[in-house]
Amino acid sequence: MISKLVRPVSVYIVGAGPGDPELLTVKAQRLLSEADVVLYADSLIPPQVLEMTRPDAEIIHTADKTLEQILPLMIERVRSQKLVVRLHSGDPSLYGAIHEQMQALATAQIPFEIVPGISAFQLAAARLQVELTVPELVQTIILTRISGRTHVPATEELASLAAHQASLCLYLSAHHVEKAQQQLMQHYPADLPIAICYRLGWPDEQIWLVPLEQMAACSQQHQLTRTTLFLISPALAAEATAQRSRLYNPDHNHLFRPSSASPAS
Ligand SMILES: C[S@@+](CC[C@H](N)C(=O)[O-])C[C@H]1O[C@@H](n2cnc3c(N)ncnc32)[C@H](O)[C@@H]1O
């Protein structure tokens, strides 16, 4: 275990964030500017993210490749002492298909490090200027997807998750938006405002705020089939504005603001 930690890293699995290059982490920027080789999913990441790569860096598009084709490319570059960055959209831990990639790298005894990124749901909340955990209203965030070609376990069916009426961030579901709406409406009010977020952080970003009952119609009208995140949350409803957190409330004291602290005049 210790020897694994001290081996030098050869491959960085890097979160690219949702698309805006300014939302890359400092570490991701540094690695991109130093990399000899960058492998990236061109269907999920806009080319602007690659602007800081070296002019002589080798850029390998992966949208048209299988893992079986990608891995030998990575391994060959690593064995040639190249610094390899494998870019994934958003945060690699979410729907990034890195699980099997990490297993294969481990089998090939290639040390790697993961650099987190900002996920699409975080930029959605920022754009909508909403807190997804409003006190007394909603304190849980669910990140999920609907069953499609990738099967979701029965215990995680969308309708059963909707029963929590939490802030629900729905990835990878634009193709099945009618089914998603129907399952969500089993528990969320039909008139709850929901956000349909298309290509957040890309130059052609668009966001629609519509009642839940219009989620499918709006998505279909705008032909949204890819790179779309749905945000369903009580925090988007008007009543959310009346709620207030205890943390900065003058009636609430805590270790760093004992009761003697008087309100600013
Ligand atoms: C393969 S998953 C990757 C998710 C990514 N790892 C993340 O953390 O955002 C692709 C799905 O994520 C969502 N997504 C990723 N980037 C997005 C963006 N810029 N705008 C809207 N949705 C996005 C969409 O639901 C899309 O279908």
The ligand as a Gaussian input file, in Angstrom:
#p B3LYP/6-31G(d) Opt

LIG

0 1
 C      -21.484000      11.306000     -18.911000
 S      -22.329000      12.386000     -17.824000
 C      -20.976000      13.238000     -17.113000
 C      -21.317000      14.036000     -15.875000
 C      -20.109000      14.804000     -15.358000
 N      -19.118000      13.884000     -14.828000
 C      -20.459000      15.834000     -14.286000
 O      -20.022000      15.706000     -13.143000
 O      -21.177000      16.796000     -14.619000
 C      -23.021000      13.517000     -18.953000
 C      -24.304000      14.125000     -18.419000
 O      -23.983000      15.092000     -17.422000
 C      -24.790000      16.245000     -17.568000
 N      -23.922000      17.336000     -17.994000
 C      -22.570000      17.288000     -18.087000
 N      -22.081000      18.473000     -18.454000
 C      -23.148000      19.295000     -18.604000
 C      -23.290000      20.660000     -18.954000
 N      -22.232000      21.399000     -19.258000
 N      -24.538000      21.180000     -19.010000
 C      -25.614000      20.421000     -18.706000
 N      -25.537000      19.133000     -18.356000
 C      -24.319000      18.574000     -18.303000
 C      -25.849000      15.884000     -18.607000
 O      -26.932000      15.292000     -17.937000
 C      -25.119000      14.881000     -19.445000
 O      -26.031000      14.023000     -20.103000

